[in-house]
């Protein structure tokens, strides 16, 4: 091979090598932003960083109807929906906002952080959410939530919050029924922000925290375990480790008490008018520890063999300084009635039931 041919061959190889290097460099240049975005999925940015780089394009000025950061009036109704709802809106897109805020590389958790940041910059007091992409944590207990968050206000009674252990403050709230109190906590009430300022709290966790505070503030006194209107022995049964006390009081008796100061007459929306109404009340205790059971779902059926009957859920409520379950039923006619109480505890696949006769 001549020197000229060798030179041409070397030059050709060099050109091929250069082309390959350029191709690799081009691939790296193209892939670099993709790798950066993928890295953001794993490492995550702070809420402020996501807002500054993505969300502020619209939310800084309020363009296209976006709630402007700092506008408390615009953010307040949105914050009341809770973090889960707002995150789903942002992920799927809503009105003028595209999915993921128009930035597909933003992770779901980064969206949660960004929303929390904007809410807090607009008058909110949300705690930072927990990364759901991490190994799932067990549901937090009511005590854990209270000690972590609720005690900040309920420990000392800040802004009128009922203090943990203050029975006189908790009983009027318990009369509304637990569901009403939970709804109030989810939406926010008075000085308390939605979900107690802890945006990632689930509804069941809120319920557990409220029950825990109720139990501390409305603990049963010695000798008060029986349900109001119960007769010792005849209205007390033990089924699979659960003590069940039944009490039945006529609405007429409760109406008479309504005229007295401090009468407990606001239960379940007030005492029904008319004749034949009775308040059915059930108190549950653990037969071993004698602790009041407040995490059950309780239903009662009041039935007449001839005329049928009705089944209702019993609301968790406070009466005579004890947490129990109750609701109003109409009882007419002279035939004896059967009251069947059905109890379901969380984590228990099967319910238990007890049957009582009425009148006794």
BAPAVEX-289829 format. One record per residue (C-alpha): x, y, z negated. Coordinates in steps of 0.5 Angstrom, whole numbers, plus 500, padded with zeros to 3 digits. Example, Ala and Ser with C-alpha at 12.3 -4.5 7.8 and 13.67 -1.06 7.14 Angstrom:
<rs>
525491484527498486
</rs>
This chain:
<rs>
500500500503507502504512497498516500493510499496510492495517491488517494486510490488514483484520485478516486479512479480519476474522479469516477472516470470524470463522473462517467465522462460527464454523464455521457456528455449529459446524455449526448446533450439530452439526446442530441435534439431527439436525434435531430428530430428523429432525423427530420422524420427520415430526411424531411425539410422543405415546406418553407423550412417547416413553415419558417420554424413551426407554422409561421408562429401563427400563420404569419400573423393570423393569430387565433384565427389561423389563415394568414400566409398570403391571404388568398381569401382565407386560404381559397376555401381551405385549398378547395378541400384538397391536400388530404383533408387539410393534412388530416386537420393538421395532424389531428389538430383543429380548433386552436391548432394543436396536433402536428402544429404543436411540433410532434417531430414534424412528419406527415409528409413535412406537413403536406409540404408546409401546407402546399407551400402556404397554399401557393404563397396565398394564390394557389398553384399546387404541385409538390406532393409525393412522399407517401412514406416511399415505396407505394407507386402504382396509381397513375394513368389518365394519360400520365396525368394529362401529359404531366399536368393537364396538358399545360392548359388543355394542350393549348386552351389557356384561360378557356380550358377545353383543348384536348381534341376539340370535340365541340368544346368537350361535348357540352361538358360531357352532357353534364355527366362524368360525375359532375365534371369530376366534382368540378375538377376537384373543387376547381372551376374558372381558371383551373385550381382545385385538383388541376393544381396537382394537390396529391391527385386522388379522385380516381386519378382525376376521373381517369385523366378526364376520361382520357381527355374526353376520349381524345376529344369525343372519339367515335366516328366511323360507323357511329358505334351503335347507340342512338335509337338502337336497331342493328342486330336486335339491340346488339349483344356480345358478352365476354369480349364486350359489345353492348349496344342498346338504344331507347328514345322517347322523351317526346322525341327529344323534346321535339329536338329540343326546339332545334339548334344544337339539340342534346337536351341537357342530359341528366338535368334535362328531359323529364316532363310527362308521358311515358319517359324514355332515354335508355342509352348504352354504348360499350365497345371492346370486341377486339379493338373496337375501342369505346369503353368509358371506365365501366360502371353501368346500371340498367333495370327496366322492369314490367313482370306485372308492375315491377320496375326500377334500377338506375346507374347510367351516367357517362355522357356524350351523344352523337359524338360518342361517349356512352352511358344513359339515363331516363326511365318511365315506361307505362302500360301495355305489357312488354318490358325487360331491360337488363344491363349490368356492366362492371369494369375496374379490376374485374371481380364479376360483372356481366349482363345482357337482357333486351326486350322492349318494345322491340
</rs>
